[in-house]
Amino acid sequence: MKNSHDILNLFRNQKTFAKLGQQNCFDFIKKLLPPMLSKQVRFIYHKGDTLFLVLNHPGAKMEIDYRLKSIKNLLKDQLAKSCSQLLIVNIKTFVTNKPLTKEEPKNITVQTYKERSSGDFKITSSDEKLKKLFQSIKDKIRSNL
C-alpha cells in the first residue's frame, strides 16, 4: 500500500501537476539557504529564467545580495540534480512592503441546550450496577436543570 509521500511524488512528476514539482523545488531552495536567511524568505517564485526571492527584512536582502555569487554556485550544483525542470539564470531579491498578516484565532462558542428531561423516571432494574448507573444519570439530569 502506498503512503501519502509516494502519491504526492507521483503527482509531482505528472505534467498536469507541474506546479507541485515547482513548489517542491522552491522548498528545496529554501532549505539550501542558511537557517538565518531561510527564516527571512517569505515566498519564492519563478518567472522566465529568473528566480525571485521575496524577503521580510531589508537586512536579509543585503545579506543575500552579498552572498549571491556563492548562492548561485550552490544552486547550479544542487538544482541540476534534483530540480532540472527549473531554468534559473538570474536571482532577484526584493523586500515586500506588506506586513505579515497573522490570522486571529476565531472565538469558538460552545452551544448549550436546555435540558428537555426532568429526570423523573422509575428505576425498575433488579441489578445493583444498573440501579447505580440509572441513579447517576438521574442526578446528572437534575443538576442540568
N, C-alpha and C positions, 0 to 999 in steps of 0.2 A: 504494500500500500504506500502511495506517495504521500509525503508530508507537504506542508504548505510551501516550504522553501523550494522543493522540486517543481511544484506547479507554477510558482512565480518565475522561476528560471525558464520554464517552458514558454510562458507568456512573453518574457523579455526578448526571447530570440525570434519571435514572430514579427513580421513587418508591420502588421496592424497595431501592434503594441510597442512601437519603436520608442515612444516617449518614456515608457517604463525603463527600457535599457539605458536611455539617455539620463534619466534621473539616477539610475544606479551608478553611472559614471560620475555624475556630479557629486554623489555621496562619497565615492572613492576619492575624488579630487580633494574634497573637504577633509577626508581622513589623512591625506598625504601632507597637509599643512601642519605646522607645529600647533600644539593644542591651544596656545595663547591666541594664535591667529584664526584657527578654525572656529573658536567661540565667537569671534567678531564677524564672521561671514553670515549675513542674513539669508541670502539665497544666491544661486548660480544659474546663469542661463547661457545659451549658445546661439549665436546668430551669424550665419555665414561661416567665416573661418575664425571668428573672434569669440573668445570665452570671456564673459562678463562676470565679475565678482562684485556683488553688492554688499557693502560693509556697513557696520553700525557706527563706527567711530572714525574720525579723520586720522587719528594716530595709527590705527590699523592700516589705513590706506597708505600712509607714509612708509610704514614698515614693509608692507607687501611690495610697494614700488621700489624700495631699497633692495629687497631680495628677489626682484623679478627675474633676473638672469638665472639664478640658481633654481627658482621655481620652474621656469621654462624647461631647463635641462632635466629636472626631475620628472616633469610631466611627459616629456618626449620619451624617456625611458620606460616609465610605468604605463602610460596610456597605449603605447604601441603593443603591449602585451595583453592588456585587459579590455581596453575600450578603443578598438580600431575603427569603429564607425564614426567617431568624432574627429573632424579635421580641425585642429587648433593651430593657428599660426600666430595670432595676437592674443594677448591677455590684457584686458582693460579692467580697471577698478574704479569704483565711484562710491560715494557715501550717499545714502538715501536721506532725504530731508524729512521723511515721515517718521514720527516716533513709533516705537513698538506699541502695539495695542494689546493689552492683556485682557482676556475675556474674564469678566467678573462672574464669579460663581452665582448661578441662579438660586434664589431662595426657594427651597423645596417646602411646600406646605403640606403638612400631613392632614388629610381629610378625615374628619371624625364623623361618626354616625351616632344618632340617638339609639339607645338600646330599645329594641322593639319587644323584648320579652320582659315579663315582670318577675320571673324566677319562681312562680308559684306552680309547682307540679309535684305529684306524689312519687315517691321512690318505692317501687314495688319489687325490687330485686331482692333475692334472698342471699346473694353473695356479698360478703363484707367488703371486698375490694371495690366492687361496683358501687355499693352504697356510699363509700367514702369518695369515690370519683364523682358520682352524681351530686353529692353534697358540696364538693368543692366547686363544681360547675354552678350550682345554685348560688353559692356565696359570691362567686365572681360576677354573675349576672346582677345580683342585688347591689354589689359595690359600684357597678357602672351606671346605675340609675341616677 
